[in-house]
């Protein structure tokens, strides 16, 4: 990476993105009525002329992610080969779930299934077919496609950052296509798009959250539902987000995400137990079956033979929303996913949150429809048609302890609200700081407060319609950038596959003189558990001289070689424009097995002299090897590297 990329604040991205956002906000605030008309024209134009592009883009992403997850690329680790996950599976899923779906589930969990039931795209309203279609379309909007979008962005970012040590920003995905130009204006432009898209995507979510919190306070405390109160709520939530942002990822976002997962599971369980339990279990299985049965048809369904505005208000809005949120959620998921294999990553990101999301939609959505369709609670359907933000609270009125459940729900919405705002601020800050998460506090506060201001101004200018329009519009340029990034990822994964193939070639046969026939010495090395001093001594007295001998021979053959003693000892062979060969030996600490420590109170540690290549640790120990054995192992690995370069050409 060039030296200039190591500084924290990327002024070109920071200033450019801020200027674009401020210019749009000034225009919106200065002429709100004209802005609202323009927003409406933009939305109508995109739906009329660009809906096919959104549908095709999301379909391609969906099938691409499935292919990568089950292909030979699935074994590649997001980080060095020896990397381990930074977070437990439960914490990991809690954090990505809270960032990816939180407020949306609370807002649409009751509202969307009921609205589809009352006004289905093809079925007749009020029929069994309308119930089935309502759940099928809800599953379609909130299922695998949404998480596939998040997964592909996160995969691109995590792969290039953790596997190739590039900045944790979207520009890195273009490295296989444009090389070092990612540090010039093409890379800056990509990150600017990502910042603008993220800010408006998160602002849309905040607008939905503010309206729902306002409705909840209205039901609980009689507070008026108004734009002014929603702005006040935004200010309060932004203040809480500022506190969370100041605390950092592990203390702020992580703790809030874990707390919200507990609250979400508790609320879900209460509604499941208090509602039609057996019916919900049956409905969940049937909903999944019908969703999967029609997934290809719905993926490509543009209602081309039936002129309707339904697809623009629902499917295209969702695809735009997920795409606009993708830089934010994708970068956040990438930030917490280091050390997982691509297959584990894709299965975790797509399947587990999807199953939970669809369970949520079944328990809340089917329970709501059951109240209207079977129990005659017509008022619920009427209230949802008038104001979807009150749907959850009107729904909860039909359950015992409804005040407690409503308070519980408002608390969840507030926490989801805060996690969306602070994680969004963290992501935008990273995008404008070369992917660095170690930035000054003022930068994180700038974006946290800025996102709240953007949501407030757009809410004043045109309500949720303005937020919805900006989401769909901002997703258009980003989707183009994302498709280009996928091309870069495919190219890089092909190189990775060649690298793996080259590692499978058979080693050159050794002569008997190269083998260590002293079996006693071999056995001693196996059962010995040396300390750090002994391993470092071995590296200095055996490995380093072996490297020097190889270096002399290579230099005599006009090959450029460098030996580094930073973090162990490394031999680096430069092949010009082609990938370097790096063979590193370093001392790594481990705990001794129990049978060695038997009878001792304290845990004892030992060290191994492990081989690391450019792609990471190889998990084998060369401690006690002879100089000749080290040289032969180095040459074996170098031969594999040359075979890799041969496959790559």
C-alpha positions as CSV (number, residue, x, y, z in Angstrom):
1,X,0.0,0.0,0.0
2,X,1.4,3.5,-0.8
3,X,2.4,5.5,2.2
4,X,-0.3,8.1,1.6
5,X,-2.9,5.4,2.1
6,X,-1.7,4.8,5.7
7,X,-2.9,8.2,7.0
8,X,-6.3,7.9,8.7
9,X,-8.6,10.5,7.1
10,X,-9.1,10.3,3.4
11,X,-9.8,14.0,2.8
12,X,-10.8,13.4,-0.9
13,X,-13.5,10.9,0.1
14,X,-14.5,12.8,3.3
15,X,-14.9,16.2,1.6
16,X,-16.5,14.9,-1.6
17,X,-19.1,12.7,0.1
18,X,-19.9,15.4,2.7
19,X,-20.3,18.0,-0.1
20,X,-22.7,15.8,-2.1
21,X,-24.8,15.1,0.9
22,X,-24.9,18.7,2.1
23,X,-25.8,19.9,-1.4
24,X,-28.7,17.5,-1.6
25,X,-29.9,18.5,1.9
26,X,-29.7,22.3,1.2
27,X,-31.7,21.8,-2.0
28,X,-34.2,19.7,-0.1
29,X,-34.6,22.2,2.8
30,X,-34.7,25.3,0.6
31,X,-37.4,24.1,-1.8
32,X,-39.2,21.2,0.0
33,X,-42.2,21.2,-2.3
34,X,-40.1,21.2,-5.5
35,X,-37.8,18.6,-3.9
36,X,-40.8,16.3,-3.2
37,X,-41.9,16.6,-6.8
38,X,-38.4,15.9,-8.1
39,X,-38.2,12.9,-5.7
40,X,-41.5,11.6,-7.1
41,X,-40.4,12.0,-10.7
42,X,-37.1,10.2,-10.0
43,X,-38.8,7.3,-8.2
44,X,-41.4,6.9,-11.0
45,X,-38.6,7.1,-13.7
46,X,-36.5,4.5,-11.9
47,X,-39.4,2.1,-11.4
48,X,-40.6,2.6,-15.0
49,X,-37.2,2.3,-16.8
50,X,-34.8,0.7,-14.3
51,X,-36.8,-1.9,-12.4
52,X,-35.5,-4.6,-14.8
53,X,-31.9,-3.7,-13.9
54,X,-32.6,-3.9,-10.1
55,X,-34.2,-7.3,-10.6
56,X,-31.5,-8.6,-12.8
57,X,-28.7,-7.3,-10.5
58,X,-30.2,-8.9,-7.4
59,X,-30.9,-12.2,-9.2
60,X,-27.3,-12.4,-10.4
61,X,-26.0,-11.6,-6.9
62,X,-28.2,-14.3,-5.4
63,X,-27.1,-17.1,-7.7
64,X,-23.5,-15.9,-7.5
65,X,-23.3,-16.1,-3.8
66,X,-24.8,-19.6,-3.7
67,X,-22.3,-20.7,-6.4
68,X,-19.3,-19.3,-4.5
69,X,-20.4,-20.9,-1.2
70,X,-20.6,-24.4,-2.6
71,X,-17.7,-24.1,-5.0
72,X,-14.0,-25.0,-4.4
73,X,-13.6,-21.4,-3.3
74,X,-15.5,-22.1,-0.1
75,X,-12.5,-23.5,1.7
76,X,-10.6,-20.2,1.4
77,X,-10.3,-18.4,4.7
78,X,-11.0,-14.7,5.1
79,X,-7.6,-14.0,6.5
80,X,-4.3,-15.9,6.7
81,X,-4.6,-19.7,6.6
82,X,-3.9,-19.8,10.4
83,X,-6.5,-17.1,11.3
84,X,-9.3,-17.9,13.8
85,X,-12.7,-16.0,14.2
86,X,-12.6,-12.9,16.3
87,X,-16.1,-13.5,17.8
88,X,-18.1,-16.5,18.9
89,X,-20.8,-17.7,16.6
90,X,-23.6,-16.4,18.8
91,X,-22.0,-12.9,19.2
92,X,-21.3,-12.9,15.5
93,X,-24.9,-13.7,14.5
94,X,-26.3,-11.2,17.0
95,X,-24.2,-8.4,15.6
96,X,-24.9,-9.0,12.0
97,X,-28.6,-9.5,12.7
98,X,-29.0,-6.3,14.7
99,X,-27.2,-4.3,12.0
100,X,-28.9,-6.0,9.0
101,X,-32.6,-6.2,9.8
102,X,-33.4,-4.7,13.2
103,X,-35.7,-1.7,12.8
104,X,-37.2,-3.2,9.6
105,X,-38.5,-6.3,11.3
106,X,-40.2,-4.2,14.0
107,X,-41.7,-1.9,11.4
108,X,-42.8,-4.4,8.8
109,X,-43.2,-7.6,10.8
110,X,-47.0,-7.0,11.2
111,X,-47.5,-4.3,8.6
112,X,-46.2,-6.0,5.4
113,X,-48.0,-9.3,5.6
114,X,-51.3,-7.6,6.5
115,X,-50.9,-5.0,3.7
116,X,-50.2,-7.8,1.2
117,X,-53.2,-9.7,2.5
118,X,-55.5,-6.7,2.1
119,X,-54.0,-5.7,-1.3
120,X,-52.3,-8.8,-2.8
121,X,-50.5,-8.4,-6.2
122,X,-52.4,-11.1,-8.0
123,X,-54.8,-13.0,-5.6
124,X,-58.3,-11.8,-4.5
125,X,-58.3,-9.8,-1.3
126,X,-59.7,-11.6,1.8
127,X,-59.2,-15.1,0.5
128,X,-57.0,-18.1,1.6
129,X,-55.0,-17.4,-1.6
130,X,-54.4,-13.9,-0.4
131,X,-53.1,-15.2,2.9
132,X,-50.7,-17.5,1.2
133,X,-49.5,-14.9,-1.3
134,X,-49.0,-12.3,1.5
135,X,-46.6,-14.6,3.4
136,X,-44.9,-15.8,0.2
137,X,-44.1,-12.2,-0.9
138,X,-43.1,-11.2,2.6
139,X,-40.6,-14.1,2.7
140,X,-39.4,-13.1,-0.8
141,X,-38.6,-9.5,0.3
142,X,-37.0,-10.5,3.6
143,X,-35.3,-13.8,2.7
144,X,-32.2,-15.1,1.0
145,X,-32.0,-12.3,-1.6
146,X,-31.5,-9.5,1.0
147,X,-28.8,-11.5,2.8
148,X,-27.2,-12.4,-0.4
149,X,-26.7,-8.7,-1.2
150,X,-25.2,-8.2,2.3
151,X,-23.0,-11.3,1.9
152,X,-21.5,-10.5,-1.4
153,X,-20.5,-7.0,-0.3
154,X,-19.1,-8.3,3.0
155,X,-17.3,-11.1,1.1
156,X,-15.6,-8.7,-1.3
157,X,-14.5,-6.4,1.5
158,X,-13.3,-9.1,3.9
159,X,-11.5,-11.1,1.2
160,X,-9.4,-8.3,-0.1
161,X,-8.7,-6.7,3.3
162,X,-7.9,-9.8,5.3
163,X,-6.4,-12.0,2.6
164,X,-4.5,-9.4,0.7
165,X,-4.0,-6.7,3.3
166,X,-5.8,-4.0,1.3
167,X,-7.9,-1.3,2.9
168,X,-11.3,-2.4,4.3
169,X,-13.2,-0.3,1.8
170,X,-15.0,-1.1,-1.4
171,X,-12.3,0.3,-3.6
172,X,-10.1,-2.8,-2.8
173,X,-12.4,-5.0,-4.8
174,X,-11.2,-3.2,-8.0
175,X,-7.6,-4.1,-7.3
176,X,-7.5,-7.1,-9.7
177,X,-8.9,-4.8,-12.4
178,X,-7.1,-1.5,-12.0
179,X,-4.2,-2.3,-9.6
180,X,-2.6,0.7,-7.8
181,X,-5.2,3.0,-9.3
182,X,-7.5,2.1,-6.4
183,X,-5.5,4.7,-4.5
184,X,-6.3,7.4,-7.1
185,X,-9.6,9.0,-8.2
186,X,-11.3,5.7,-9.4
187,X,-11.0,4.3,-5.9
188,X,-12.0,7.6,-4.3
189,X,-15.1,7.7,-6.5
190,X,-16.1,4.2,-5.4
191,X,-15.8,5.0,-1.8
192,X,-17.7,8.3,-2.2
193,X,-20.6,6.4,-3.8
194,X,-20.5,3.9,-0.9
195,X,-20.6,6.7,1.7
196,X,-23.5,8.6,0.1
197,X,-25.4,5.3,-0.4
198,X,-24.8,4.3,3.2
199,X,-25.9,7.6,4.7
200,X,-29.2,7.7,2.8
201,X,-29.8,4.0,3.4
202,X,-29.3,4.3,7.2
203,X,-31.3,7.6,7.2
204,X,-34.3,5.7,5.7
205,X,-34.1,3.2,8.5
206,X,-33.9,5.9,11.1
207,X,-37.0,7.6,9.6
208,X,-39.0,4.3,9.8
209,X,-37.7,3.8,13.4
210,X,-38.6,7.4,14.5
211,X,-42.2,7.1,13.2
212,X,-42.6,3.8,14.9
213,X,-41.1,4.9,18.3
214,X,-43.4,7.9,18.1
215,X,-46.4,5.7,17.5
216,X,-45.4,3.5,20.4
217,X,-45.0,6.5,22.7
218,X,-48.4,7.6,21.5
219,X,-50.0,4.3,22.6
220,X,-48.1,4.1,25.8
221,X,-48.1,7.7,27.0
222,X,-50.6,9.6,24.7
223,X,-47.9,11.6,22.9
224,X,-49.0,13.1,19.6
225,X,-47.8,11.4,16.5
226,X,-46.2,14.3,14.5
227,X,-43.1,15.1,12.5
228,X,-41.9,17.4,15.2
229,X,-42.0,14.7,17.8
230,X,-40.3,12.3,15.4
231,X,-37.5,14.9,15.0
232,X,-37.2,15.1,18.8
233,X,-37.0,11.3,19.0
234,X,-34.3,11.3,16.4
235,X,-32.2,13.8,18.4
236,X,-32.5,11.6,21.5
237,X,-31.6,8.4,19.6
238,X,-28.7,10.2,17.9
239,X,-27.4,11.3,21.4
240,X,-27.5,7.7,22.6
241,X,-25.8,6.6,19.4
242,X,-23.0,9.1,20.0
243,X,-22.5,7.5,23.5
244,X,-22.3,4.1,21.9
245,X,-20.0,5.2,19.1
246,X,-17.7,6.7,21.7
247,X,-17.5,3.4,23.5
248,X,-16.3,1.6,20.4
249,X,-17.3,-1.7,18.6
250,X,-16.7,-4.2,21.4
251,X,-18.2,-2.2,24.3
252,X,-20.9,-0.3,22.4
253,X,-22.3,-2.0,19.4
254,X,-21.5,-5.6,20.5
255,X,-23.2,-5.2,23.9
256,X,-26.3,-3.5,22.4
257,X,-26.5,-6.2,19.7
258,X,-26.4,-9.0,22.2
259,X,-29.0,-7.3,24.4
260,X,-31.3,-6.8,21.5
261,X,-31.0,-10.4,20.4
262,X,-32.1,-11.5,23.8
263,X,-35.0,-9.1,23.7
264,X,-36.0,-10.2,20.2
265,X,-36.0,-13.9,21.1
266,X,-38.0,-13.1,24.3
267,X,-40.7,-11.1,22.4
268,X,-40.9,-13.7,19.7
269,X,-41.3,-16.5,22.2
270,X,-44.1,-14.6,24.1
271,X,-46.1,-13.9,20.9
272,X,-45.5,-17.5,19.8
273,X,-46.8,-18.9,23.1
274,X,-49.7,-16.5,23.5
275,X,-50.8,-16.8,19.9
276,X,-52.0,-19.8,17.8
277,X,-48.9,-21.9,18.5
278,X,-49.6,-25.0,16.5
279,X,-50.9,-23.1,13.6
280,X,-47.8,-20.9,13.5
281,X,-45.6,-24.0,13.4
282,X,-47.5,-25.4,10.5
283,X,-47.5,-22.1,8.8
284,X,-43.8,-21.6,9.2
285,X,-43.0,-24.9,7.4
286,X,-45.6,-24.3,4.7
287,X,-44.4,-20.7,4.1
288,X,-40.8,-21.9,3.7
289,X,-41.9,-24.6,1.2
290,X,-44.0,-22.2,-0.9
291,X,-41.2,-19.6,-0.8
292,X,-38.6,-22.0,-2.0
293,X,-40.9,-23.6,-4.6
294,X,-41.5,-20.2,-6.3
295,X,-38.2,-18.5,-5.6
296,X,-37.0,-18.6,-9.2
297,X,-40.3,-17.3,-10.6
298,X,-40.5,-14.5,-8.0
299,X,-36.8,-13.6,-8.6
300,X,-37.5,-12.7,-12.2
301,X,-41.1,-11.6,-11.9
302,X,-41.4,-8.0,-13.2
303,X,-45.2,-8.1,-13.7
304,X,-44.5,-7.2,-17.3
305,X,-47.9,-8.6,-18.5
306,X,-49.8,-6.9,-15.7
307,X,-49.4,-3.1,-15.4
308,X,-49.3,-2.4,-11.7
309,X,-47.5,0.0,-9.3
310,X,-47.2,-2.8,-6.7
311,X,-43.7,-3.9,-7.7
312,X,-42.3,-0.3,-7.5
313,X,-43.8,0.2,-4.0
314,X,-42.6,-3.1,-2.7
315,X,-40.0,-5.2,-4.5
316,X,-38.0,-2.4,-6.2
317,X,-38.1,-0.4,-3.0
318,X,-36.7,-3.4,-1.0
319,X,-34.0,-4.2,-3.6
320,X,-33.0,-0.5,-3.6
321,X,-33.1,-0.5,0.3
322,X,-30.9,-3.6,0.6
323,X,-28.5,-2.3,-2.1
324,X,-28.3,1.1,-0.4
325,X,-27.7,-0.6,3.0
326,X,-25.2,-3.0,1.5
327,X,-22.0,-0.9,2.0
328,X,-23.0,-0.3,5.6
329,X,-24.1,-3.8,6.6
330,X,-21.5,-5.4,4.3
331,X,-18.6,-3.5,5.7
332,X,-19.8,-4.1,9.2
333,X,-20.2,-7.8,8.6
334,X,-16.7,-7.9,7.1
335,X,-15.3,-6.1,10.1
336,X,-16.6,-8.9,12.4
337,X,-16.0,-11.9,10.2
338,X,-12.2,-12.2,10.0
339,X,-11.0,-15.8,10.3
340,X,-14.0,-17.6,8.9
341,X,-13.9,-19.7,5.7
342,X,-15.9,-18.4,2.7
343,X,-18.3,-21.4,3.0
344,X,-18.8,-20.9,6.7
345,X,-19.3,-17.2,6.2
346,X,-21.9,-17.5,3.4
347,X,-23.9,-20.2,5.3
348,X,-23.8,-18.1,8.4
349,X,-24.7,-14.9,6.8
350,X,-27.5,-16.2,4.5
351,X,-29.1,-19.2,6.3
352,X,-29.2,-18.5,10.0
353,X,-30.4,-14.8,9.9
354,X,-32.8,-15.7,7.1
355,X,-34.4,-18.6,9.1
356,X,-34.8,-16.3,12.1
357,X,-36.2,-13.5,10.0
358,X,-38.7,-15.7,8.3
359,X,-39.7,-17.2,11.7
360,X,-40.3,-13.6,12.9
361,X,-42.4,-12.8,9.9
362,X,-44.5,-16.0,10.3
363,X,-45.2,-15.5,14.0
364,X,-46.0,-11.8,13.7
365,X,-47.4,-11.7,10.2
366,X,-49.5,-14.9,10.3
367,X,-50.8,-14.0,13.8
368,X,-51.9,-10.6,12.5
369,X,-53.6,-12.1,9.5
370,X,-55.2,-14.7,11.7
371,X,-56.7,-12.0,13.8
372,X,-58.3,-10.3,10.8
373,X,-59.1,-13.3,8.6
374,X,-60.4,-15.8,11.3
375,X,-61.2,-13.7,14.4
376,X,-62.8,-10.7,12.7
377,X,-60.5,-8.0,14.2
378,X,-61.2,-5.7,11.2
379,X,-59.9,-2.6,13.1
380,X,-56.3,-4.0,12.9
381,X,-56.5,-4.1,9.1
382,X,-58.0,-0.6,8.9
383,X,-55.3,0.9,11.2
384,X,-52.5,-0.7,9.2
385,X,-54.0,0.7,5.9
386,X,-54.1,4.2,7.5
387,X,-50.7,4.2,9.2
388,X,-48.3,1.3,9.0
389,X,-46.1,2.6,11.8
390,X,-48.8,1.8,14.4
391,X,-49.4,-1.8,13.1
392,X,-47.2,-3.5,15.8
393,X,-48.9,-1.7,18.7
394,X,-52.5,-2.2,17.4
395,X,-51.5,-5.9,16.9
396,X,-50.2,-6.2,20.5
397,X,-53.5,-4.8,21.9
398,X,-55.0,-8.2,21.2
399,X,-52.7,-10.1,23.6
400,X,-52.6,-10.3,27.4
401,X,-50.2,-7.8,29.1
402,X,-50.3,-5.7,26.0
403,X,-48.9,-2.6,27.7
404,X,-45.9,-4.6,28.9
405,X,-45.4,-6.1,25.3
406,X,-45.7,-2.6,23.8
407,X,-43.1,-1.1,26.2
408,X,-40.9,-4.1,25.5
409,X,-41.3,-3.4,21.7
410,X,-40.5,0.3,22.0
411,X,-37.3,-0.6,24.0
412,X,-36.3,-3.0,21.2
413,X,-36.9,-0.4,18.5
414,X,-34.9,2.2,20.4
415,X,-31.9,-0.2,20.8
416,X,-32.2,-1.2,17.1
417,X,-32.3,2.5,16.3
418,X,-29.1,3.1,18.2
419,X,-27.2,0.2,16.8
420,X,-28.2,1.2,13.3
421,X,-27.0,4.7,13.8
422,X,-23.7,4.0,15.6
423,X,-22.7,1.0,13.4
424,X,-23.6,3.1,10.3
425,X,-21.4,6.0,11.6
426,X,-18.6,3.5,12.2
427,X,-18.8,2.1,8.7
428,X,-19.0,5.5,7.0
429,X,-16.1,6.7,9.1
430,X,-14.1,3.6,7.9
431,X,-15.0,4.2,4.3
432,X,-13.6,7.8,4.5
433,X,-10.5,6.7,6.5
434,X,-8.9,4.1,4.2
435,X,-10.7,1.3,6.1
436,X,-9.1,2.2,9.4
437,X,-11.2,1.7,12.6
438,X,-8.7,3.5,14.7
439,X,-9.9,7.0,14.0
440,X,-10.3,10.2,16.1
441,X,-13.5,10.4,18.1
442,X,-14.6,13.6,16.3
443,X,-14.8,11.7,13.0
444,X,-17.2,9.1,14.4
445,X,-19.3,11.7,16.1
446,X,-19.4,13.8,12.8
447,X,-21.0,10.9,11.0
448,X,-23.3,9.8,13.8
449,X,-24.7,13.3,14.1
450,X,-24.7,13.7,10.4
451,X,-26.8,10.7,9.7
452,X,-29.4,11.9,12.2
453,X,-29.5,15.3,10.5
454,X,-29.9,13.8,7.1
455,X,-32.8,11.7,8.3
456,X,-34.5,14.7,10.0
457,X,-34.2,17.0,7.0
458,X,-35.5,14.4,4.6
459,X,-38.4,13.6,7.0
460,X,-39.3,17.3,7.0
461,X,-39.0,17.6,3.3
462,X,-41.2,14.8,2.2
463,X,-41.7,12.3,5.0
464,X,-41.0,8.6,4.4
465,X,-41.6,9.0,0.6
466,X,-38.6,11.2,0.3
467,X,-36.5,8.8,2.3
468,X,-37.8,5.9,0.2
469,X,-37.0,7.7,-3.1
470,X,-33.4,8.6,-2.0
471,X,-32.9,5.0,-1.0
472,X,-33.9,3.7,-4.4
473,X,-31.9,6.4,-6.3
474,X,-28.7,6.1,-4.3
475,X,-28.8,2.3,-4.8
476,X,-28.5,2.7,-8.6
477,X,-24.9,3.9,-8.9
478,X,-23.8,1.6,-6.1
479,X,-25.3,-1.5,-7.8
480,X,-23.1,-0.7,-10.9
481,X,-20.0,-0.4,-8.7
482,X,-20.9,-3.7,-6.9
483,X,-21.2,-5.6,-10.2
484,X,-17.7,-4.4,-11.2
485,X,-16.4,-5.4,-7.7
486,X,-17.8,-8.9,-8.2
487,X,-15.8,-9.2,-11.5
488,X,-12.7,-8.3,-9.5
489,X,-13.6,-10.8,-6.8
490,X,-14.0,-13.6,-9.4
491,X,-10.6,-12.8,-10.9
492,X,-9.0,-12.9,-7.5
493,X,-10.6,-16.1,-6.5
494,X,-9.4,-17.8,-9.7
495,X,-5.9,-16.7,-8.8
496,X,-6.5,-18.2,-5.3
497,X,-7.6,-21.5,-6.9
498,X,-4.4,-21.6,-8.9
499,X,-2.5,-21.0,-5.7
500,X,-4.3,-23.9,-4.0
501,X,-3.7,-26.2,-7.0
502,X,0.0,-25.4,-7.0
503,X,0.2,-26.4,-3.3
504,X,-1.0,-29.9,-4.3
505,X,1.9,-30.8,-6.5
506,X,4.2,-33.7,-5.3
507,X,7.4,-32.7,-3.6
508,X,10.7,-33.5,-5.4
509,X,12.2,-36.8,-4.2
510,X,15.0,-36.4,-1.7
511,X,18.3,-38.3,-1.7
512,X,19.1,-40.5,1.3
513,X,21.8,-38.0,2.4
514,X,19.1,-35.4,2.9
515,X,17.1,-37.5,5.3
516,X,17.7,-37.5,9.0
517,X,18.2,-41.1,9.9
518,X,18.8,-40.4,13.6
519,X,15.5,-41.6,14.8
520,X,16.3,-40.8,18.4
521,X,16.9,-37.2,17.6
522,X,13.6,-37.1,15.5
523,X,11.7,-38.5,18.4
524,X,13.2,-36.1,20.9
525,X,12.2,-33.1,18.7
526,X,8.6,-34.5,18.6
527,X,8.1,-34.8,22.3
528,X,10.1,-31.8,23.3
529,X,8.3,-28.6,24.3
530,X,10.9,-25.8,23.9
531,X,10.7,-22.3,25.3
532,X,10.8,-19.1,23.3
533,X,14.5,-18.6,23.9
534,X,15.3,-22.0,22.4
535,X,13.1,-21.5,19.4
536,X,14.6,-18.1,18.7
537,X,18.0,-19.5,19.0
538,X,17.1,-22.2,16.5
539,X,15.8,-19.6,14.1
540,X,18.9,-17.5,14.4
541,X,21.5,-20.4,14.3
542,X,19.8,-22.7,11.8
543,X,17.0,-21.1,9.8
544,X,18.8,-17.8,9.1
545,X,22.0,-19.4,7.8
546,X,19.8,-21.7,5.6
547,X,18.1,-18.6,4.2
548,X,21.5,-16.9,3.5
549,X,22.7,-19.9,1.6
550,X,19.6,-20.0,-0.6
551,X,19.8,-16.2,-1.0
552,X,23.4,-16.4,-2.3
553,X,22.5,-19.2,-4.8
554,X,19.5,-17.3,-6.1
555,X,21.3,-14.0,-6.4
556,X,24.0,-15.8,-8.4
557,X,21.2,-16.7,-10.8
558,X,20.1,-13.1,-11.0
559,X,17.1,-13.5,-8.8
560,X,16.3,-10.6,-6.4
561,X,16.1,-11.8,-2.8
562,X,15.6,-10.1,0.5
563,X,15.9,-11.5,4.1
564,X,14.0,-9.8,6.9
565,X,14.4,-10.4,10.6
566,X,11.2,-8.6,11.6
567,X,8.8,-10.9,13.4
568,X,10.9,-14.1,13.1
569,X,12.9,-14.4,9.9
570,X,11.6,-14.1,6.3
571,X,13.0,-14.9,2.9
572,X,11.3,-12.8,0.2
573,X,11.8,-13.5,-3.5
574,X,10.8,-10.7,-5.9
575,X,9.3,-11.6,-9.3
576,X,8.7,-8.1,-10.5
577,X,5.0,-7.6,-11.5
578,X,4.1,-11.2,-10.4
579,X,3.4,-12.2,-6.8
580,X,6.3,-12.4,-4.4
581,X,7.3,-15.6,-2.7
582,X,7.5,-15.2,1.1
583,X,8.8,-18.0,3.3
584,X,8.7,-17.0,7.0
585,X,9.6,-18.8,10.2
586,X,8.4,-17.4,13.5
587,X,8.0,-18.5,17.1
588,X,4.4,-19.1,18.0
589,X,3.2,-19.7,21.6
590,X,1.0,-22.7,22.6
591,X,-0.2,-24.3,25.9
592,X,1.4,-27.7,26.6
593,X,-0.9,-30.7,26.6
594,X,-2.3,-31.9,29.9
595,X,-0.2,-35.1,30.1
596,X,3.0,-32.9,30.1
597,X,1.7,-30.6,32.9
598,X,0.3,-33.4,35.0
599,X,0.8,-32.5,38.7
600,X,1.6,-28.9,38.0
601,X,-0.8,-26.1,39.1
602,X,0.0,-23.5,36.5
603,X,-0.5,-23.9,32.8
604,X,2.8,-24.2,30.9
605,X,3.5,-22.8,27.5
606,X,5.9,-23.8,24.7
607,X,6.8,-22.5,21.3
608,X,7.0,-23.8,17.8
609,X,9.0,-22.7,14.9
610,X,6.2,-22.5,12.3
611,X,6.4,-21.8,8.6
612,X,4.2,-19.0,7.2
613,X,3.8,-18.3,3.5
614,X,2.3,-15.1,2.0
615,X,-1.2,-16.5,2.5
616,X,-0.6,-17.3,6.2
617,X,0.5,-20.0,8.6
618,X,1.0,-23.5,7.3
619,X,0.5,-25.2,10.7
620,X,3.7,-27.3,10.7
621,X,6.7,-27.0,13.0
622,X,10.4,-27.2,11.8
623,X,12.0,-26.8,15.2
624,X,15.0,-29.1,15.4
625,X,15.3,-29.6,11.7
626,X,18.8,-29.6,10.1
627,X,19.9,-26.7,7.9
628,X,19.6,-29.0,4.9
629,X,16.1,-30.0,5.8
630,X,15.1,-26.4,6.1
631,X,16.6,-25.5,2.8
632,X,14.8,-28.5,1.1
633,X,11.5,-27.4,2.6
634,X,12.0,-23.9,1.5
635,X,12.8,-25.0,-2.0
636,X,9.7,-27.3,-2.1
637,X,7.5,-24.4,-1.2
638,X,9.3,-22.2,-3.8
639,X,8.7,-24.8,-6.4
640,X,5.0,-24.8,-5.6
641,X,5.0,-21.0,-5.9
642,X,6.6,-21.1,-9.3
643,X,4.1,-23.7,-10.4
644,X,1.3,-21.3,-9.2
645,X,2.8,-18.5,-11.3
646,X,2.9,-20.8,-14.3
647,X,-0.8,-21.7,-13.8
648,X,-1.6,-18.0,-13.5
649,X,0.0,-16.9,-16.7
